[in-house]
Amino acid sequence: MSPKLRALSGKEVLIILRHFGFEPIGQAGSHVKLRRRSPGGEKQTLTIITHRELDKGTLHAIFRQACRFIPEQELRPHFFTD
């Protein structure tokens, strides 16, 4: 059986990404911009939406974007069930 995407709210995704060092730097409506600096000093920016429950497609897109900066094997347990 393949892993299944969890049902997560924007607030839960924000908490997950803060665990990886991302901090909110701004908000426009329901969109929150998060940023952290890589060990090499590079700015890493993600934007998430803070809806009560995120659409599966939106959640998967956030996961894919976050995987540019966070190793997938570290991020996957937060977004998928076993």
C-alpha positions in Angstrom: 0.0 0.0 0.0 1.4 3.4 -0.9 1.7 6.3 1.6 -1.4 8.6 1.7 -1.2 12.4 1.9 -2.5 13.5 5.3 -5.3 16.0 5.8 -3.5 19.1 7.1 -4.5 22.7 7.8 -2.3 25.7 6.8 -1.5 26.2 10.5 -0.3 22.6 10.8 1.9 23.0 7.7 3.3 26.3 9.2 4.2 24.4 12.4 5.9 21.6 10.4 8.0 24.1 8.4 8.9 26.1 11.5 10.4 22.8 12.8 12.8 23.0 9.8 13.8 26.6 10.5 11.3 28.5 8.4 9.9 31.7 9.9 7.0 33.9 8.8 8.2 37.1 7.2 5.0 38.5 5.8 1.4 37.8 5.0 -1.0 38.9 2.2 -4.5 37.7 2.9 -4.4 34.0 3.6 -0.9 33.5 2.1 2.1 33.5 4.5 5.6 33.9 3.2 8.2 31.9 5.1 12.0 32.2 4.9 15.1 30.6 6.3 18.8 30.9 5.5 20.7 27.8 4.3 24.0 27.0 6.0 25.7 28.7 3.0 23.7 31.9 3.5 21.2 31.4 0.7 17.6 32.7 1.3 15.1 29.9 1.0 11.5 31.1 0.6 8.2 29.3 0.6 4.6 30.6 0.5 1.8 28.6 2.0 -1.9 29.2 2.3 -3.5 29.2 5.8 -6.9 27.6 5.0 -8.5 25.4 7.7 -8.0 22.3 5.5 -5.8 22.4 2.5 -6.8 20.8 -0.8 -4.8 17.7 -1.5 -3.3 19.2 -4.7 -2.3 22.4 -2.8 -0.8 20.3 0.0 1.2 18.2 -2.5 2.5 21.3 -4.3 3.7 22.7 -0.9 5.4 19.4 -0.2 7.2 19.4 -3.6 8.3 23.1 -3.1 9.6 22.4 0.4 11.5 19.3 -0.9 13.7 21.8 -2.8 15.2 22.9 0.6 14.4 20.0 3.0 15.4 16.4 2.3 12.3 14.4 1.2 13.0 11.6 3.6 12.9 14.1 6.5 9.8 15.9 5.3 7.7 12.9 4.1 6.6 11.6 7.6 5.0 14.9 8.4 2.9 15.0 5.1 2.2 11.3 4.5 0.8 8.3 6.4 2.6 5.0 6.3 
